[in-house]
Amino acid sequence: MKFPGPLENQRLSFLLEKAISREAQMWKVNVPKMPTNQNVSPSQRDEVIQWLAKLKYQFNLYPETFALASSLLDRFLATVKAHPKYLSCIAISCFFLAAKTVEEDERIPVLKVLARDSFCGCSSSEILRMERIILDKLNWDLHTATPLDFLHIFHAIAVSTRPQLLFSLPKLSPSQHLAVLTKQLLHCMACNQLLQFKGSMLALAMVSLEMEKLIPDWLPLTIELLQKAQAQISPRTTASQKCQSEVQQPSTIISQLPVGASIPLLNAR
């Protein structure tokens, strides 16, 4: 097994610094809106995020596409007061924008096929119009540091600084182990209670929970990662510790869901 050398560690530090800087510019404290018939409720938001996760598998797209689509959707909903009847059109438009940003050209779904096979309830022209609205509201800036970006960085740093991390999982390569954590993280992104935390803290909590199961010195490594992320460590309860308890709840719920459970679609009309 080959682990990153000094140059790779420098690259990871640079990527983390860049992602933290990007997050600081973009992230806003989530202020839950009072559920009404005129705005999107937290449960409706979670439902449509789960639908996007299903579309990711249906169209065989990268996890990064789903993560970016979810982040764009949350940024947009935090900016505007959206009527629930437009939610699936907003979501599919964010999904298409994310696919065009992340995927290779040959992997980007054809818009007409996406509109038809997703059963989003809106036409190609409606998706394009919604795209323009989203781009205008987000100032044409789609380069968001997602929780998945941070998971990749924290996991790479953890594996490079603690090579023994995966010794208890001999059948898993680092990339396979990351894929397991990625699946868990994508589930957590569909939990609106976690919107109160920055994506960096959510990813760090996910890695910390995993390290706690695998190595005895998980806490020093967590603190080390916190320091790398320029987080403030409280003598009482750190943001990461609080986030850990929040991550455990949706992970437990998700583990009990039947495999392949269908997600009801939201009507755009």
C-alpha positions as CSV (number, residue, x, y, z in Angstrom):
1,M,0.0,0.0,0.0
2,K,1.4,3.3,-1.0
3,F,0.8,6.4,1.1
4,P,1.3,10.0,0.2
5,G,4.7,11.6,0.6
6,P,5.7,15.1,1.6
7,L,4.7,16.6,-1.7
8,E,1.3,15.0,-1.5
9,N,0.8,16.2,2.0
10,Q,1.6,19.7,0.9
11,R,-1.0,19.3,-1.9
12,L,-3.6,18.1,0.6
13,S,-2.9,21.1,2.9
14,F,-3.3,23.4,0.0
15,L,-6.6,21.8,-1.1
16,L,-7.9,22.0,2.5
17,E,-6.9,25.6,2.8
18,K,-8.6,26.5,-0.5
19,A,-11.7,24.6,0.5
20,I,-11.9,26.2,3.9
21,S,-11.5,29.6,2.3
22,R,-14.3,28.9,-0.2
23,E,-16.6,27.6,2.6
24,A,-16.0,30.8,4.6
25,Q,-17.1,32.9,1.7
26,M,-20.2,30.8,0.9
27,W,-21.6,29.3,4.1
28,K,-24.4,30.9,6.0
29,V,-26.0,29.8,9.2
30,N,-29.2,27.9,8.3
31,V,-32.3,29.6,9.6
32,P,-35.2,27.2,9.3
33,K,-38.3,28.8,7.8
34,M,-41.7,28.3,9.4
35,P,-43.5,25.7,7.3
36,T,-46.3,27.2,5.3
37,N,-48.0,26.5,2.0
38,Q,-45.9,29.3,0.5
39,N,-42.4,28.0,1.3
40,V,-40.4,24.8,1.2
41,S,-40.5,22.8,4.5
42,P,-37.5,21.0,5.9
43,S,-39.1,17.6,5.2
44,Q,-39.8,18.6,1.6
45,R,-36.2,19.7,1.2
46,D,-35.0,16.3,2.5
47,E,-37.4,14.4,0.2
48,V,-36.2,16.2,-2.9
49,I,-32.5,15.6,-1.9
50,Q,-33.3,11.9,-1.6
51,W,-34.8,12.0,-5.0
52,L,-31.7,13.6,-6.4
53,A,-29.7,10.8,-4.8
54,K,-31.9,8.3,-6.7
55,L,-31.3,10.2,-9.9
56,K,-27.5,10.0,-9.4
57,Y,-27.7,6.2,-9.5
58,Q,-30.3,6.2,-12.3
59,F,-28.0,8.3,-14.6
60,N,-24.8,6.7,-13.3
61,L,-23.3,10.0,-12.3
62,Y,-20.5,10.8,-9.8
63,P,-21.1,11.4,-6.1
64,E,-19.6,14.8,-6.6
65,T,-22.4,15.7,-8.9
66,F,-25.0,14.9,-6.3
67,A,-23.0,16.7,-3.6
68,L,-22.8,19.8,-5.7
69,A,-26.4,19.7,-6.7
70,S,-27.5,19.4,-3.0
71,S,-25.2,22.4,-2.1
72,L,-26.6,24.5,-5.0
73,L,-30.1,23.7,-3.9
74,D,-29.5,24.7,-0.3
75,R,-27.8,27.9,-1.3
76,F,-30.7,28.8,-3.6
77,L,-33.3,28.0,-1.0
78,A,-31.4,30.1,1.5
79,T,-31.5,33.0,-0.9
80,V,-35.1,33.0,-2.1
81,K,-38.6,32.2,-0.9
82,A,-39.5,29.2,-3.1
83,H,-43.0,27.9,-3.5
84,P,-43.1,24.1,-2.9
85,K,-44.8,23.5,-6.3
86,Y,-41.5,24.6,-8.0
87,L,-39.2,22.6,-5.8
88,S,-38.7,19.6,-8.2
89,C,-38.0,22.0,-11.1
90,I,-35.5,23.9,-8.9
91,A,-33.9,20.6,-7.8
92,I,-33.6,19.1,-11.3
93,S,-32.1,22.3,-12.6
94,C,-29.5,22.3,-9.8
95,F,-28.8,18.7,-10.7
96,F,-28.3,19.5,-14.4
97,L,-26.1,22.5,-13.5
98,A,-24.0,20.2,-11.2
99,A,-23.7,17.5,-13.9
100,K,-22.4,20.1,-16.5
101,T,-19.9,21.3,-13.9
102,V,-18.6,18.0,-12.7
103,E,-19.1,15.3,-15.3
104,E,-17.2,14.7,-18.6
105,D,-19.1,15.9,-21.6
106,E,-20.0,12.4,-22.7
107,R,-21.5,11.6,-19.2
108,I,-23.8,14.7,-19.0
109,P,-27.4,13.5,-19.4
110,V,-29.2,14.9,-22.5
111,L,-31.6,17.5,-21.2
112,K,-34.7,16.0,-22.9
113,V,-33.9,12.6,-21.5
114,L,-33.3,14.0,-18.1
115,A,-36.6,15.8,-18.1
116,R,-38.4,12.7,-19.3
117,D,-36.8,9.9,-17.3
118,S,-36.6,11.8,-14.0
119,F,-40.4,12.4,-14.1
120,C,-39.7,15.9,-12.7
121,G,-42.9,17.2,-14.1
122,C,-41.3,20.1,-16.1
123,S,-40.1,20.5,-19.6
124,S,-36.6,21.1,-21.0
125,S,-37.4,24.8,-21.6
126,E,-38.7,25.2,-18.0
127,I,-35.5,23.6,-16.7
128,L,-33.4,26.0,-18.8
129,R,-35.4,29.0,-17.5
130,M,-35.0,27.8,-13.9
131,E,-31.3,27.3,-14.5
132,R,-31.0,31.0,-15.5
133,I,-32.8,32.1,-12.3
134,I,-30.6,29.9,-10.1
135,L,-27.4,31.2,-11.8
136,D,-28.6,34.8,-11.4
137,K,-29.4,34.3,-7.7
138,L,-26.0,32.6,-7.1
139,N,-24.1,35.3,-9.0
140,W,-23.1,32.6,-11.5
141,D,-20.7,31.1,-8.9
142,L,-21.1,27.3,-8.8
143,H,-17.8,26.5,-7.3
144,T,-18.8,25.5,-3.8
145,A,-16.8,23.5,-1.3
146,T,-19.1,20.6,-0.6
147,P,-19.1,18.2,2.4
148,L,-17.8,15.5,0.0
149,D,-14.8,17.7,-1.0
150,F,-13.9,17.9,2.7
151,L,-14.4,14.1,3.2
152,H,-12.0,13.4,0.4
153,I,-9.3,15.7,1.9
154,F,-9.8,14.6,5.6
155,H,-9.8,10.9,4.6
156,A,-6.6,11.3,2.6
157,I,-4.9,13.1,5.4
158,A,-6.0,10.5,8.0
159,V,-4.8,7.6,5.9
160,S,-1.5,9.3,5.1
161,T,-0.7,10.2,8.8
162,R,-2.1,7.0,10.3
163,P,-1.2,4.1,7.9
164,Q,-2.6,1.7,10.5
165,L,-6.1,3.2,10.1
166,L,-7.2,0.4,7.6
167,F,-5.2,-2.5,9.1
168,S,-8.3,-3.8,10.7
169,L,-10.1,-3.7,7.3
170,P,-7.6,-5.7,5.1
171,K,-10.2,-6.3,2.4
172,L,-10.7,-2.6,1.8
173,S,-8.4,-0.3,-0.1
174,P,-8.3,3.4,0.9
175,S,-10.5,4.2,-2.2
176,Q,-13.0,1.4,-1.2
177,H,-13.1,2.7,2.4
178,L,-13.7,6.2,1.1
179,A,-16.6,4.9,-1.1
180,V,-18.3,3.5,2.1
181,L,-17.9,6.8,3.9
182,T,-19.1,8.7,0.8
183,K,-22.3,6.7,0.8
184,Q,-22.9,7.5,4.4
185,L,-22.2,11.2,3.9
186,L,-24.6,11.4,1.0
187,H,-27.3,10.0,3.2
188,C,-26.5,12.5,5.9
189,M,-26.8,15.4,3.3
190,A,-30.5,14.5,3.1
191,C,-31.0,15.3,6.8
192,N,-32.0,19.0,7.2
193,Q,-31.0,18.9,10.9
194,L,-27.4,18.8,9.8
195,L,-27.6,22.0,7.8
196,Q,-26.7,23.9,11.0
197,F,-23.2,22.6,10.6
198,K,-20.6,23.6,8.0
199,G,-19.8,20.9,5.4
200,S,-16.2,20.7,6.8
201,M,-17.5,19.9,10.3
202,L,-19.9,17.3,8.9
203,A,-17.2,15.6,7.0
204,L,-14.8,15.7,9.9
205,A,-17.4,14.2,12.2
206,M,-17.9,11.4,9.7
207,V,-14.2,10.7,9.6
208,S,-13.8,11.0,13.4
209,L,-16.6,8.5,14.0
210,E,-15.0,6.1,11.7
211,M,-11.5,6.5,13.2
212,E,-13.0,6.0,16.7
213,K,-14.0,2.5,15.5
214,L,-10.6,1.6,13.9
215,I,-7.8,3.1,15.9
216,P,-7.2,3.8,19.6
217,D,-5.6,7.3,19.1
218,W,-8.5,8.6,17.1
219,L,-9.0,11.7,19.3
220,P,-5.5,13.2,18.7
221,L,-5.9,12.7,15.0
222,T,-9.3,14.4,15.1
223,I,-7.8,17.4,17.0
224,E,-5.0,17.5,14.4
225,L,-7.5,17.6,11.6
226,L,-9.5,20.3,13.5
227,Q,-6.4,22.4,13.8
228,K,-5.6,21.9,10.1
229,A,-9.1,23.2,9.4
230,Q,-8.4,26.2,11.5
231,A,-11.3,25.3,13.9
232,Q,-11.5,26.6,17.4
233,I,-11.3,23.9,20.0
234,S,-13.5,24.5,23.1
235,P,-12.5,23.1,26.5
236,R,-16.0,21.7,26.8
237,T,-17.9,20.6,23.7
238,T,-16.3,21.2,20.4
239,A,-18.3,21.7,17.2
240,S,-17.0,18.4,16.0
241,Q,-18.2,16.5,19.1
242,K,-21.7,18.1,18.8
243,C,-21.7,17.2,15.1
244,Q,-20.7,13.6,15.8
245,S,-23.9,13.1,17.9
246,E,-26.0,14.6,15.1
247,V,-24.4,12.4,12.5
248,Q,-25.0,9.2,14.5
249,Q,-28.8,9.8,14.5
250,P,-29.4,9.9,10.7
251,S,-26.8,7.1,10.1
252,T,-28.7,4.8,12.5
253,I,-32.0,5.7,10.8
254,I,-30.6,5.2,7.3
255,S,-29.1,1.8,8.2
256,Q,-32.6,0.6,9.0
257,L,-34.1,1.6,5.7
258,P,-34.9,-1.2,3.2
259,V,-32.4,-1.3,0.3
260,G,-33.9,0.3,-2.9
261,A,-36.7,2.0,-1.1
262,S,-38.5,4.2,-3.6
263,I,-38.6,8.0,-3.0
264,P,-41.8,9.8,-3.9
265,L,-41.4,12.5,-6.4
266,L,-42.5,16.1,-5.9
267,N,-44.8,17.5,-8.5
268,A,-43.5,20.7,-10.2
269,R,-46.9,21.9,-11.3
